[in-house]
Amino acid sequence: MQKQALLDYNIEHISGTLEDFVKWLKSSFPTPLKPLNLAMESLPQLRELLKSPDAQKYASLFDHVTPVKKTNLIVGRRTDGSSIIRNFYKGYRPTWADIVDEIPARLDVFTSSRQQILSGFLKNSIVPLVGPAGSGKTTLLMQLCFDFASERDWEVYFIEQPIDYLSDTLEAIERTSTAHRILIGIDNIDFLSDQLKSIFISHRLQRTMILGAERENIWK
């Protein structure tokens, strides 16, 4: 059961002693790795950040952009006993902690949506999740992003607030990503509609598909 749980995080358990592990480290990495090497492997954008002549501007491209990975999403569980009711049950939108802990139930449309994205992945395109207010669009969007983050050779990012230079941000993600498929979840896509139109017309996205949520009346 522990091995299967680790596989859910793309971690393969290999039995061995500490001595075996040290021998493997010395043979695989004769020159010891530095923390920065590990950080650049975990966050490919960091490599480009260090080379950028304007590091502050480059870093700002990723404001409000969340890399969706099981290993880096913070699961904020309550430990002080002050409240046992999550805000989600009070009508608030879910947090990533809620999604990781599977607090919101999966809607019936989850399976069909997932299949459509998986089989019909198309670069430089958008799949809209459209419905009336309170129908669960944002929850479905986050659940799908979290689910696809476990797929091999996929990278998933989530944008929950409008950003000024969406095109530059998406291009930076593609430049630094090694994945063949990139999925970008965007909530309230109406705020970015003009930028999205320009991006799609220019055909700049070579490996990226947008998954967006919007209210029914605005989408019309």
Salt bridges, closest charged atoms under 4 A:
GLU19 OE2 - LYS23 NZ 3.77
GLU41 OE2 - ARG47 NH2 3.21
GLU48 OE2 - ARG175 NH2 2.63
ASP98 OD1 - ARG86 NH1 2.95
ASP101 OD1 - ARG77 NH2 2.87
ASP101 OD2 - ARG86 NH2 2.73
ASP147 OD1 - ARG106 NH2 3.56
ASP147 OD2 - ARG114 NE 2.31
GLU151 OE2 - ARG114 NH2 2.39
ASP153 OD2 - HIS180 ND1 2.30
GLU160 OE1 - ARG93 NH2 3.88
GLU171 OE2 - ARG204 NH1 3.49
ASP187 OD2 - ARG93 NH1 3.42
